[in-house]
Amino acid sequence: MNVKKIAKNLWWALTSFQTINNLPDAVIFTDKEGCITRFNKKAREVFELSDADDAPLVYFDTIVKDGMDNVKKSLKNNKPVLSTATIPAREFYVELNASKSGLGYCVNLRDMTKLTDEIVNEDKIMRFNSEKNAMLSKLEGDIKSPLTSISGFAQGLLDGLGGNLTEKQAKYVKIINSNSEDLYNFMDKLLEFSYAESSIYESEFHKFDIVEALKSVIKDCENDLNAKKLTFDFDYDKIEKRNVYTDSNAVKRAFKNILETAISMTETGYITVKLSTPDELTSIKYNINPENAKSYLQITIRDTGVGIQEEDMKYLCEPYAQLEKGKKNFLRALKLGSASILVKRANGLINITSEIMKGTKFEIILPIEKV
């Protein structure tokens, strides 16, 4: 009679064999040296283990990289450890969770290959996008300079630089000039988005007068406001502090993109910009302690434009998701995507709400002091 075998079987029964055997994850028991003593059905299938009397001893380190070190790490930190498991012709990721069992260990192993591969692939895609956008940003001059030349020479011809143009020639030159300017503006926003999203963007934090910074942007947009005869109001009388510590370039670019978007979506009515301290409801909404509300500045931009369709709100700031919805939506997504990224670069928060035919509200929350 194999007394040792009987003892092992009895011990296995006492560890709720039926329950453990039916678990979807692999469960392996080892002694303190790491020799595998028992395992459930899933472990047998995955790691091709055998419990035959004449089966050779198998050590945990031979099927899981740094197996016993990871067992001890899991025990010490009381949390799972990601490791690599190896069987003939296959290597895969496992989440290892260990606990003490008698003088040895009980190890739960969950196959994380699919999830880990997704994370790895997502990381690769993010790095690729960042590197691609960095490349585009570095080529900004090479991309925009020819467009500037085309537009400049076209305007020169219209101004009589090369002599008088026939009516037909003038018509074609105007088309060239208009299209080159449109393409320049489009490329400007695409490259701005690429720069904001790329790894080469460096935030420059310093104190500056937020009112004067926003006024300079508003002045740049005056022609567009006047062309549509929109009423515009800039209210900043109620703020206590005009000097804020953040990335002024990021804030100005973000604000300009939002203001341009608001103007483009508004044919009649008005656009307002208001600076304030977040009120109690806004503080709760953005998880700000109401007692610290005065440490933040809120910029609210409202328009009375056509509003944004509900189905477009989800991907409003993601231009890659707007490619199939036309140039207008893509350009808007480039502007708002840049604004969203730049506000975050400035340690701020941004939120956009909209109602069809009632307009859109853009909220930016910025810290006043150094974070």
Beta strands, then each sheet from edge to edge (+ up, - down):
strand 1: 26-30
strand 2: 36-39
strand 3: 81-87
strand 4: 90-101
strand 5: 104-111
strand 6: 205-209
strand 7: 231-235
strand 8: 243-247
strand 9: 270-276
strand 10: 296-303
strand 11: 349-355
strand 12: 359-367
sheet 1: 2+ 1- 5+ 4- 3+
sheet 2: 6+ 8-
sheet 3: 7+ 9+ 10- 12+ 11-
end
